[in-house]
Amino acid sequence: IRSTCVLISEDDQRTLQATVHGRIASHYYISYKTINMFAQRVTSNTNIADLIDIISSAHEYAEMPVKFLLRDK
């Protein structure tokens, strides 16, 4: 996966510079996979339902156990 978190200098191919996405991911402890997915899927036309879907698709949620409560009717 090509990350949108860092830029590699074209001059020496060794110098790294954090992008805006990289700084956001670092500040909020977000995986590079998640920030890359956000960068691809969030647009100015994204509505609330789509935003909830995008956020719930975050890599970090894959590791969280989910419990369902069943209610008797």
PDB file with SEQRES, HELIX, SHEET and CRYST1 records, atoms N, CA, C and O in Angstrom:
SEQRES   1 A   73  ILE ARG SER THR CYS VAL LEU ILE SER GLU ASP ASP GLN          
SEQRES   2 A   73  ARG THR LEU GLN ALA THR VAL HIS GLY ARG ILE ALA SER          
SEQRES   3 A   73  HIS TYR TYR ILE SER TYR LYS THR ILE ASN MET PHE ALA          
SEQRES   4 A   73  GLN ARG VAL THR SER ASN THR ASN ILE ALA ASP LEU ILE          
SEQRES   5 A   73  ASP ILE ILE SER SER ALA HIS GLU TYR ALA GLU MET PRO          
SEQRES   6 A   73  VAL LYS PHE LEU LEU ARG ASP LYS                              
HELIX    1 AA1 VAL A   20  TYR A   28  1                                   9    
HELIX    2 AA2 TYR A   32  ARG A   41  1                                  10    
HELIX    3 AA3 ILE A   48  SER A   56  1                                   9    
HELIX    4 AA4 HIS A   59  GLU A   63  5                                   5    
SHEET    1 AA1 2 VAL A   6  ILE A   8  0                                        
SHEET    2 AA1 2 LEU A  16  ALA A  18 -1                                        
CRYST1    1.000    1.000    1.000  90.00  90.00  90.00 P 1           1          
ATOM      1  N   ILE A   1       0.852  -1.181   0.000  1.00  0.00           N  
ATOM      2  CA  ILE A   1       0.000   0.000   0.000  1.00  0.00           C  
ATOM      3  C   ILE A   1       0.891   1.235   0.000  1.00  0.00           C  
ATOM      4  O   ILE A   1       1.802   1.346   0.819  1.00  0.00           O  
ATOM      5  N   ARG A   2       0.632   2.150  -0.906  1.00  0.00           N  
ATOM      6  CA  ARG A   2       1.349   3.425  -0.897  1.00  0.00           C  
ATOM      7  C   ARG A   2       0.701   4.322   0.137  1.00  0.00           C  
ATOM      8  O   ARG A   2      -0.497   4.599   0.077  1.00  0.00           O  
ATOM      9  N   SER A   3       1.483   4.760   1.061  1.00  0.00           N  
ATOM     10  CA  SER A   3       0.991   5.613   2.126  1.00  0.00           C  
ATOM     11  C   SER A   3       0.992   7.064   1.691  1.00  0.00           C  
ATOM     12  O   SER A   3       1.823   7.484   0.886  1.00  0.00           O  
ATOM     13  N   THR A   4       0.055   7.824   2.228  1.00  0.00           N  
ATOM     14  CA  THR A   4       0.027   9.259   1.977  1.00  0.00           C  
ATOM     15  C   THR A   4       0.593  10.006   3.186  1.00  0.00           C  
ATOM     16  O   THR A   4       0.324  11.194   3.362  1.00  0.00           O  
ATOM     17  N   CYS A   5       1.370   9.320   4.011  1.00  0.00           N  
ATOM     18  CA  CYS A   5       1.861   9.898   5.268  1.00  0.00           C  
ATOM     19  C   CYS A   5       3.228  10.554   5.166  1.00  0.00           C  
ATOM     20  O   CYS A   5       3.527  11.463   5.940  1.00  0.00           O  
ATOM     21  N   VAL A   6       4.054  10.124   4.245  1.00  0.00           N  
ATOM     22  CA  VAL A   6       5.397  10.692   4.118  1.00  0.00           C  
ATOM     23  C   VAL A   6       5.747  10.932   2.655  1.00  0.00           C  
ATOM     24  O   VAL A   6       5.228  10.279   1.750  1.00  0.00           O  
ATOM     25  N   LEU A   7       6.639  11.888   2.459  1.00  0.00           N  
ATOM     26  CA  LEU A   7       7.206  12.134   1.142  1.00  0.00           C  
ATOM     27  C   LEU A   7       8.685  11.796   1.202  1.00  0.00           C  
ATOM     28  O   LEU A   7       9.362  12.107   2.182  1.00  0.00           O  
ATOM     29  N   ILE A   8       9.178  11.167   0.164  1.00  0.00           N  
ATOM     30  CA  ILE A   8      10.591  10.830   0.076  1.00  0.00           C  
ATOM     31  C   ILE A   8      11.246  11.832  -0.863  1.00  0.00           C  
ATOM     32  O   ILE A   8      10.771  12.065  -1.975  1.00  0.00           O  
ATOM     33  N   SER A   9      12.339  12.418  -0.404  1.00  0.00           N  
ATOM     34  CA  SER A   9      13.056  13.411  -1.204  1.00  0.00           C  
ATOM     35  C   SER A   9      13.519  12.803  -2.521  1.00  0.00           C  
ATOM     36  O   SER A   9      14.081  11.708  -2.547  1.00  0.00           O  
ATOM     37  N   GLU A  10      13.280  13.515  -3.602  1.00  0.00           N  
ATOM     38  CA  GLU A  10      13.735  13.035  -4.907  1.00  0.00           C  
ATOM     39  C   GLU A  10      15.230  13.239  -5.081  1.00  0.00           C  
ATOM     40  O   GLU A  10      15.858  12.591  -5.918  1.00  0.00           O  
ATOM     41  N   ASP A  11      15.806  14.151  -4.279  1.00  0.00           N  
ATOM     42  CA  ASP A  11      17.238  14.444  -4.401  1.00  0.00           C  
ATOM     43  C   ASP A  11      18.113  13.280  -3.960  1.00  0.00           C  
ATOM     44  O   ASP A  11      18.991  12.834  -4.699  1.00  0.00           O  
ATOM     45  N   ASP A  12      17.861  12.783  -2.727  1.00  0.00           N  
ATOM     46  CA  ASP A  12      18.744  11.748  -2.198  1.00  0.00           C  
ATOM     47  C   ASP A  12      18.035  10.421  -1.907  1.00  0.00           C  
ATOM     48  O   ASP A  12      18.685   9.446  -1.531  1.00  0.00           O  
ATOM     49  N   GLN A  13      16.725  10.375  -2.076  1.00  0.00           N  
ATOM     50  CA  GLN A  13      15.934   9.163  -1.847  1.00  0.00           C  
ATOM     51  C   GLN A  13      16.035   8.634  -0.411  1.00  0.00           C  
ATOM     52  O   GLN A  13      15.689   7.480  -0.155  1.00  0.00           O  
ATOM     53  N   ARG A  14      16.510   9.474   0.533  1.00  0.00           N  
ATOM     54  CA  ARG A  14      16.636   9.046   1.927  1.00  0.00           C  
ATOM     55  C   ARG A  14      15.911   9.967   2.895  1.00  0.00           C  
ATOM     56  O   ARG A  14      15.535   9.550   3.990  1.00  0.00           O  
ATOM     57  N   THR A  15      15.715  11.207   2.499  1.00  0.00           N  
ATOM     58  CA  THR A  15      15.104  12.187   3.393  1.00  0.00           C  
ATOM     59  C   THR A  15      13.586  12.046   3.351  1.00  0.00           C  
ATOM     60  O   THR A  15      12.974  12.064   2.283  1.00  0.00           O  
ATOM     61  N   LEU A  16      12.988  11.903   4.541  1.00  0.00           N  
ATOM     62  CA  LEU A  16      11.541  11.764   4.658  1.00  0.00           C  
ATOM     63  C   LEU A  16      10.947  13.037   5.232  1.00  0.00           C  
ATOM     64  O   LEU A  16      11.546  13.687   6.089  1.00  0.00           O  
ATOM     65  N   GLN A  17       9.763  13.384   4.749  1.00  0.00           N  
ATOM     66  CA  GLN A  17       9.040  14.536   5.276  1.00  0.00           C  
ATOM     67  C   GLN A  17       7.598  14.124   5.502  1.00  0.00           C  
ATOM     68  O   GLN A  17       6.960  13.560   4.613  1.00  0.00           O  
ATOM     69  N   ALA A  18       7.079  14.407   6.704  1.00  0.00           N  
ATOM     70  CA  ALA A  18       5.693  14.061   7.021  1.00  0.00           C  
ATOM     71  C   ALA A  18       4.737  14.954   6.241  1.00  0.00           C  
ATOM     72  O   ALA A  18       4.970  16.154   6.096  1.00  0.00           O  
ATOM     73  N   THR A  19       3.660  14.355   5.743  1.00  0.00           N  
ATOM     74  CA  THR A  19       2.602  15.105   5.066  1.00  0.00           C  
ATOM     75  C   THR A  19       1.552  15.486   6.105  1.00  0.00           C  
ATOM     76  O   THR A  19       1.668  15.127   7.277  1.00  0.00           O  
ATOM     77  N   VAL A  20       0.542  16.206   5.673  1.00  0.00           N  
ATOM     78  CA  VAL A  20      -0.572  16.537   6.569  1.00  0.00           C  
ATOM     79  C   VAL A  20      -1.211  15.250   7.081  1.00  0.00           C  
ATOM     80  O   VAL A  20      -1.521  15.134   8.266  1.00  0.00           O  
ATOM     81  N   HIS A  21      -1.406  14.286   6.185  1.00  0.00           N  
ATOM     82  CA  HIS A  21      -1.993  13.001   6.607  1.00  0.00           C  
ATOM     83  C   HIS A  21      -1.099  12.313   7.633  1.00  0.00           C  
ATOM     84  O   HIS A  21      -1.601  11.731   8.595  1.00  0.00           O  
ATOM     85  N   GLY A  22       0.195  12.369   7.444  1.00  0.00           N  
ATOM     86  CA  GLY A  22       1.124  11.760   8.387  1.00  0.00           C  
ATOM     87  C   GLY A  22       1.068  12.406   9.750  1.00  0.00           C  
ATOM     88  O   GLY A  22       1.115  11.718  10.770  1.00  0.00           O  
ATOM     89  N   ARG A  23       0.968  13.736   9.778  1.00  0.00           N  
ATOM     90  CA  ARG A  23       0.893  14.439  11.062  1.00  0.00           C  
ATOM     91  C   ARG A  23      -0.423  14.143  11.769  1.00  0.00           C  
ATOM     92  O   ARG A  23      -0.439  13.970  12.988  1.00  0.00           O  
ATOM     93  N   ILE A  24      -1.526  14.082  11.030  1.00  0.00           N  
ATOM     94  CA  ILE A  24      -2.826  13.742  11.634  1.00  0.00           C  
ATOM     95  C   ILE A  24      -2.782  12.323  12.196  1.00  0.00           C  
ATOM     96  O   ILE A  24      -3.210  12.088  13.326  1.00  0.00           O  
ATOM     97  N   ALA A  25      -2.266  11.380  11.411  1.00  0.00           N  
ATOM     98  CA  ALA A  25      -2.173   9.984  11.872  1.00  0.00           C  
ATOM     99  C   ALA A  25      -1.312   9.875  13.118  1.00  0.00           C  
ATOM    100  O   ALA A  25      -1.651   9.133  14.040  1.00  0.00           O  
ATOM    101  N   SER A  26      -0.217  10.595  13.159  1.00  0.00           N  
ATOM    102  CA  SER A  26       0.673  10.560  14.310  1.00  0.00           C  
ATOM    103  C   SER A  26       0.011  11.158  15.538  1.00  0.00           C  
ATOM    104  O   SER A  26       0.114  10.603  16.632  1.00  0.00           O  
ATOM    105  N   HIS A  27      -0.659  12.268  15.370  1.00  0.00           N  
ATOM    106  CA  HIS A  27      -1.287  12.954  16.504  1.00  0.00           C  
ATOM    107  C   HIS A  27      -2.409  12.120  17.125  1.00  0.00           C  
ATOM    108  O   HIS A  27      -2.540  12.068  18.348  1.00  0.00           O  
ATOM    109  N   TYR A  28      -3.211  11.473  16.291  1.00  0.00           N  
ATOM    110  CA  TYR A  28      -4.371  10.718  16.774  1.00  0.00           C  
ATOM    111  C   TYR A  28      -4.136   9.209  16.858  1.00  0.00           C  
ATOM    112  O   TYR A  28      -5.075   8.451  17.101  1.00  0.00           O  
ATOM    113  N   TYR A  29      -2.890   8.766  16.658  1.00  0.00           N  
ATOM    114  CA  TYR A  29      -2.535   7.346  16.706  1.00  0.00           C  
ATOM    115  C   TYR A  29      -3.378   6.527  15.726  1.00  0.00           C  
ATOM    116  O   TYR A  29      -3.902   5.468  16.073  1.00  0.00           O  
ATOM    117  N   ILE A  30      -3.498   7.028  14.517  1.00  0.00           N  
ATOM    118  CA  ILE A  30      -4.269   6.355  13.469  1.00  0.00           C  
ATOM    119  C   ILE A  30      -3.297   5.604  12.567  1.00  0.00           C  
ATOM    120  O   ILE A  30      -2.240   6.125  12.210  1.00  0.00           O  
ATOM    121  N   SER A  31      -3.656   4.390  12.205  1.00  0.00           N  
ATOM    122  CA  SER A  31      -2.844   3.561  11.318  1.00  0.00           C  
ATOM    123  C   SER A  31      -2.692   4.234   9.949  1.00  0.00           C  
ATOM    124  O   SER A  31      -3.588   4.944   9.493  1.00  0.00           O  
ATOM    125  N   TYR A  32      -1.560   4.002   9.310  1.00  0.00           N  
ATOM    126  CA  TYR A  32      -1.367   4.530   7.957  1.00  0.00           C  
ATOM    127  C   TYR A  32      -2.408   3.954   7.008  1.00  0.00           C  
ATOM    128  O   TYR A  32      -2.793   4.603   6.036  1.00  0.00           O  
ATOM    129  N   LYS A  33      -2.871   2.720   7.291  1.00  0.00           N  
ATOM    130  CA  LYS A  33      -3.907   2.115   6.449  1.00  0.00           C  
ATOM    131  C   LYS A  33      -5.209   2.915   6.556  1.00  0.00           C  
ATOM    132  O   LYS A  33      -5.890   3.156   5.559  1.00  0.00           O  
ATOM    133  N   THR A  34      -5.535   3.314   7.770  1.00  0.00           N  
ATOM    134  CA  THR A  34      -6.769   4.068   8.006  1.00  0.00           C  
ATOM    135  C   THR A  34      -6.692   5.453   7.382  1.00  0.00           C  
ATOM    136  O   THR A  34      -7.631   5.875   6.706  1.00  0.00           O  
ATOM    137  N   ILE A  35      -5.592   6.170   7.596  1.00  0.00           N  
ATOM    138  CA  ILE A  35      -5.491   7.525   7.062  1.00  0.00           C  
ATOM    139  C   ILE A  35      -5.474   7.495   5.535  1.00  0.00           C  
ATOM    140  O   ILE A  35      -5.988   8.412   4.895  1.00  0.00           O  
ATOM    141  N   ASN A  36      -4.898   6.467   4.953  1.00  0.00           N  
ATOM    142  CA  ASN A  36      -4.904   6.317   3.501  1.00  0.00           C  
ATOM    143  C   ASN A  36      -6.324   6.066   2.996  1.00  0.00           C  
ATOM    144  O   ASN A  36      -6.733   6.633   1.984  1.00  0.00           O  
ATOM    145  N   MET A  37      -7.067   5.224   3.693  1.00  0.00           N  
ATOM    146  CA  MET A  37      -8.451   4.937   3.315  1.00  0.00           C  
ATOM    147  C   MET A  37      -9.297   6.203   3.445  1.00  0.00           C  
ATOM    148  O   MET A  37     -10.119   6.482   2.572  1.00  0.00           O  
ATOM    149  N   PHE A  38      -9.108   6.981   4.529  1.00  0.00           N  
ATOM    150  CA  PHE A  38      -9.829   8.245   4.683  1.00  0.00           C  
ATOM    151  C   PHE A  38      -9.506   9.184   3.523  1.00  0.00           C  
ATOM    152  O   PHE A  38     -10.409   9.801   2.958  1.00  0.00           O  
ATOM    153  N   ALA A  39      -8.242   9.296   3.167  1.00  0.00           N  
ATOM    154  CA  ALA A  39      -7.819  10.192   2.089  1.00  0.00           C  
ATOM    155  C   ALA A  39      -8.467   9.808   0.761  1.00  0.00           C  
ATOM    156  O   ALA A  39      -8.780  10.680  -0.050  1.00  0.00           O  
ATOM    157  N   GLN A  40      -8.669   8.522   0.534  1.00  0.00           N  
ATOM    158  CA  GLN A  40      -9.264   8.061  -0.719  1.00  0.00           C  
ATOM    159  C   GLN A  40     -10.781   8.217  -0.739  1.00  0.00           C  
ATOM    160  O   GLN A  40     -11.361   8.528  -1.779  1.00  0.00           O  
ATOM    161  N   ARG A  41     -11.427   8.002   0.414  1.00  0.00           N  
ATOM    162  CA  ARG A  41     -12.889   7.926   0.427  1.00  0.00           C  
ATOM    163  C   ARG A  41     -13.621   9.189   0.865  1.00  0.00           C  
ATOM    164  O   ARG A  41     -14.771   9.386   0.473  1.00  0.00           O  
ATOM    165  N   VAL A  42     -12.997  10.048   1.661  1.00  0.00           N  
ATOM    166  CA  VAL A  42     -13.676  11.260   2.136  1.00  0.00           C  
ATOM    167  C   VAL A  42     -13.512  12.367   1.102  1.00  0.00           C  
ATOM    168  O   VAL A  42     -12.398  12.720   0.717  1.00  0.00           O  
ATOM    169  N   THR A  43     -14.634  12.902   0.666  1.00  0.00           N  
ATOM    170  CA  THR A  43     -14.630  14.000  -0.299  1.00  0.00           C  
ATOM    171  C   THR A  43     -15.533  15.116   0.220  1.00  0.00           C  
ATOM    172  O   THR A  43     -16.162  14.978   1.269  1.00  0.00           O  
ATOM    173  N   SER A  44     -15.594  16.203  -0.508  1.00  0.00           N  
ATOM    174  CA  SER A  44     -16.462  17.316  -0.120  1.00  0.00           C  
ATOM    175  C   SER A  44     -17.940  16.943  -0.257  1.00  0.00           C  
ATOM    176  O   SER A  44     -18.804  17.631   0.286  1.00  0.00           O  
ATOM    177  N   ASN A  45     -18.234  15.865  -0.977  1.00  0.00           N  
ATOM    178  CA  ASN A  45     -19.616  15.416  -1.165  1.00  0.00           C  
ATOM    179  C   ASN A  45     -20.006  14.280  -0.228  1.00  0.00           C  
ATOM    180  O   ASN A  45     -21.107  13.741  -0.343  1.00  0.00           O  
ATOM    181  N   THR A  46     -19.129  13.909   0.694  1.00  0.00           N  
ATOM    182  CA  THR A  46     -19.421  12.809   1.612  1.00  0.00           C  
ATOM    183  C   THR A  46     -20.508  13.234   2.588  1.00  0.00           C  
ATOM    184  O   THR A  46     -20.379  14.248   3.274  1.00  0.00           O  
ATOM    185  N   ASN A  47     -21.596  12.439   2.645  1.00  0.00           N  
ATOM    186  CA  ASN A  47     -22.677  12.756   3.584  1.00  0.00           C  
ATOM    187  C   ASN A  47     -22.449  12.025   4.913  1.00  0.00           C  
ATOM    188  O   ASN A  47     -21.512  11.237   5.039  1.00  0.00           O  
ATOM    189  N   ILE A  48     -23.294  12.286   5.883  1.00  0.00           N  
ATOM    190  CA  ILE A  48     -23.126  11.730   7.230  1.00  0.00           C  
ATOM    191  C   ILE A  48     -23.176  10.200   7.213  1.00  0.00           C  
ATOM    192  O   ILE A  48     -22.369   9.553   7.881  1.00  0.00           O  
ATOM    193  N   ALA A  49     -24.098   9.623   6.471  1.00  0.00           N  
ATOM    194  CA  ALA A  49     -24.207   8.161   6.412  1.00  0.00           C  
ATOM    195  C   ALA A  49     -22.931   7.542   5.844  1.00  0.00           C  
ATOM    196  O   ALA A  49     -22.437   6.539   6.358  1.00  0.00           O  
ATOM    197  N   ASP A  50     -22.407   8.143   4.785  1.00  0.00           N  
ATOM    198  CA  ASP A  50     -21.162   7.644   4.202  1.00  0.00           C  
ATOM    199  C   ASP A  50     -19.996   7.841   5.159  1.00  0.00           C  
ATOM    200  O   ASP A  50     -19.121   6.981   5.258  1.00  0.00           O  
ATOM    201  N   LEU A  51     -19.979   8.966   5.864  1.00  0.00           N  
ATOM    202  CA  LEU A  51     -18.905   9.238   6.816  1.00  0.00           C  
ATOM    203  C   LEU A  51     -18.903   8.212   7.948  1.00  0.00           C  
ATOM    204  O   LEU A  51     -17.841   7.750   8.364  1.00  0.00           O  
ATOM    205  N   ILE A  52     -20.084   7.857   8.445  1.00  0.00           N  
ATOM    206  CA  ILE A  52     -20.177   6.824   9.478  1.00  0.00           C  
ATOM    207  C   ILE A  52     -19.668   5.493   8.946  1.00  0.00           C  
ATOM    208  O   ILE A  52     -18.963   4.770   9.650  1.00  0.00           O  
ATOM    209  N   ASP A  53     -20.020   5.166   7.709  1.00  0.00           N  
ATOM    210  CA  ASP A  53     -19.542   3.932   7.089  1.00  0.00           C  
ATOM    211  C   ASP A  53     -18.026   3.940   6.947  1.00  0.00           C  
ATOM    212  O   ASP A  53     -17.370   2.934   7.216  1.00  0.00           O  
ATOM    213  N   ILE A  54     -17.469   5.071   6.525  1.00  0.00           N  
ATOM    214  CA  ILE A  54     -16.017   5.179   6.358  1.00  0.00           C  
ATOM    215  C   ILE A  54     -15.307   5.028   7.697  1.00  0.00           C  
ATOM    216  O   ILE A  54     -14.342   4.273   7.810  1.00  0.00           O  
ATOM    217  N   ILE A  55     -15.784   5.745   8.709  1.00  0.00           N  
ATOM    218  CA  ILE A  55     -15.155   5.679  10.029  1.00  0.00           C  
ATOM    219  C   ILE A  55     -15.252   4.277  10.611  1.00  0.00           C  
ATOM    220  O   ILE A  55     -14.298   3.789  11.217  1.00  0.00           O  
ATOM    221  N   SER A  56     -16.402   3.623  10.430  1.00  0.00           N  
ATOM    222  CA  SER A  56     -16.557   2.271  10.975  1.00  0.00           C  
ATOM    223  C   SER A  56     -15.724   1.242  10.219  1.00  0.00           C  
ATOM    224  O   SER A  56     -15.542   0.122  10.697  1.00  0.00           O  
ATOM    225  N   SER A  57     -15.217   1.608   9.045  1.00  0.00           N  
ATOM    226  CA  SER A  57     -14.346   0.716   8.281  1.00  0.00           C  
ATOM    227  C   SER A  57     -12.873   0.875   8.658  1.00  0.00           C  
ATOM    228  O   SER A  57     -12.006   0.230   8.068  1.00  0.00           O  
ATOM    229  N   ALA A  58     -12.597   1.718   9.625  1.00  0.00           N  
ATOM    230  CA  ALA A  58     -11.210   1.988  10.029  1.00  0.00           C  
ATOM    231  C   ALA A  58     -10.526   0.716  10.514  1.00  0.00           C  
ATOM    232  O   ALA A  58     -11.140  -0.134  11.160  1.00  0.00           O  
ATOM    233  N   HIS A  59      -9.256   0.608  10.191  1.00  0.00           N  
ATOM    234  CA  HIS A  59      -8.435  -0.544  10.560  1.00  0.00           C  
ATOM    235  C   HIS A  59      -8.449  -0.785  12.072  1.00  0.00           C  
ATOM    236  O   HIS A  59      -8.418  -1.932  12.518  1.00  0.00           O  
ATOM    237  N   GLU A  60      -8.495   0.291  12.854  1.00  0.00           N  
ATOM    238  CA  GLU A  60      -8.462   0.167  14.311  1.00  0.00           C  
ATOM    239  C   GLU A  60      -9.659  -0.597  14.871  1.00  0.00           C  
ATOM    240  O   GLU A  60      -9.541  -1.259  15.902  1.00  0.00           O  
ATOM    241  N   TYR A  61     -10.804  -0.514  14.206  1.00  0.00           N  
ATOM    242  CA  TYR A  61     -11.996  -1.214  14.682  1.00  0.00           C  
ATOM    243  C   TYR A  61     -11.956  -2.713  14.404  1.00  0.00           C  
ATOM    244  O   TYR A  61     -12.724  -3.463  15.005  1.00  0.00           O  
ATOM    245  N   ALA A  62     -11.100  -3.157  13.527  1.00  0.00           N  
ATOM    246  CA  ALA A  62     -10.997  -4.580  13.200  1.00  0.00           C  
ATOM    247  C   ALA A  62     -10.508  -5.385  14.401  1.00  0.00           C  
ATOM    248  O   ALA A  62     -10.777  -6.582  14.504  1.00  0.00           O  
ATOM    249  N   GLU A  63      -9.795  -4.729  15.300  1.00  0.00           N  
ATOM    250  CA  GLU A  63      -9.225  -5.425  16.455  1.00  0.00           C  
ATOM    251  C   GLU A  63     -10.081  -5.327  17.709  1.00  0.00           C  
ATOM    252  O   GLU A  63      -9.720  -5.883  18.746  1.00  0.00           O  
ATOM    253  N   MET A  64     -11.217  -4.624  17.630  1.00  0.00           N  
ATOM    254  CA  MET A  64     -12.066  -4.440  18.802  1.00  0.00           C  
ATOM    255  C   MET A  64     -13.150  -5.509  18.846  1.00  0.00           C  
ATOM    256  O   MET A  64     -13.871  -5.711  17.869  1.00  0.00           O  
ATOM    257  N   PRO A  65     -13.262  -6.191  19.976  1.00  0.00           N  
ATOM    258  CA  PRO A  65     -14.355  -7.162  20.095  1.00  0.00           C  
ATOM    259  C   PRO A  65     -15.696  -6.425  20.202  1.00  0.00           C  
ATOM    260  O   PRO A  65     -15.796  -5.379  20.843  1.00  0.00           O  
ATOM    261  N   VAL A  66     -16.704  -6.986  19.573  1.00  0.00           N  
ATOM    262  CA  VAL A  66     -18.016  -6.377  19.596  1.00  0.00           C  
ATOM    263  C   VAL A  66     -18.983  -7.370  20.247  1.00  0.00           C  
ATOM    264  O   VAL A  66     -19.009  -8.555  19.913  1.00  0.00           O  
ATOM    265  N   LYS A  67     -19.773  -6.849  21.181  1.00  0.00           N  
ATOM    266  CA  LYS A  67     -20.801  -7.678  21.827  1.00  0.00           C  
ATOM    267  C   LYS A  67     -22.171  -7.169  21.394  1.00  0.00           C  
ATOM    268  O   LYS A  67     -22.426  -5.965  21.354  1.00  0.00           O  
ATOM    269  N   PHE A  68     -23.021  -8.097  21.080  1.00  0.00           N  
ATOM    270  CA  PHE A  68     -24.375  -7.739  20.685  1.00  0.00           C  
ATOM    271  C   PHE A  68     -25.322  -8.083  21.806  1.00  0.00           C  
ATOM    272  O   PHE A  68     -25.231  -9.161  22.395  1.00  0.00           O  
ATOM    273  N   LEU A  69     -26.226  -7.183  22.105  1.00  0.00           N  
ATOM    274  CA  LEU A  69     -27.263  -7.443  23.073  1.00  0.00           C  
ATOM    275  C   LEU A  69     -28.534  -7.807  22.330  1.00  0.00           C  
ATOM    276  O   LEU A  69     -28.989  -7.070  21.456  1.00  0.00           O  
ATOM    277  N   LEU A  70     -29.088  -8.924  22.678  1.00  0.00           N  
ATOM    278  CA  LEU A  70     -30.368  -9.321  22.083  1.00  0.00           C  
ATOM    279  C   LEU A  70     -31.466  -9.024  23.090  1.00  0.00           C  
ATOM    280  O   LEU A  70     -31.402  -9.456  24.241  1.00  0.00           O  
ATOM    281  N   ARG A  71     -32.441  -8.305  22.661  1.00  0.00           N  
ATOM    282  CA  ARG A  71     -33.544  -7.954  23.549  1.00  0.00           C  
ATOM    283  C   ARG A  71     -34.760  -8.785  23.184  1.00  0.00           C  
ATOM    284  O   ARG A  71     -35.076  -8.993  22.013  1.00  0.00           O  
ATOM    285  N   ASP A  72     -35.424  -9.248  24.223  1.00  0.00           N  
ATOM    286  CA  ASP A  72     -36.688  -9.968  23.998  1.00  0.00           C  
ATOM    287  C   ASP A  72     -37.769  -8.962  23.663  1.00  0.00           C  
ATOM    288  O   ASP A  72     -37.849  -7.891  24.264  1.00  0.00           O  
ATOM    289  N   LYS A  73     -38.587  -9.314  22.709  1.00  0.00           N  
ATOM    290  CA  LYS A  73     -39.690  -8.406  22.332  1.00  0.00           C  
ATOM    291  C   LYS A  73     -40.932  -8.714  23.109  1.00  0.00           C  
ATOM    292  O   LYS A  73     -41.955  -8.055  22.924  1.00  0.00           O  
TER     293      LYS A  73                                                      
END                                                                             
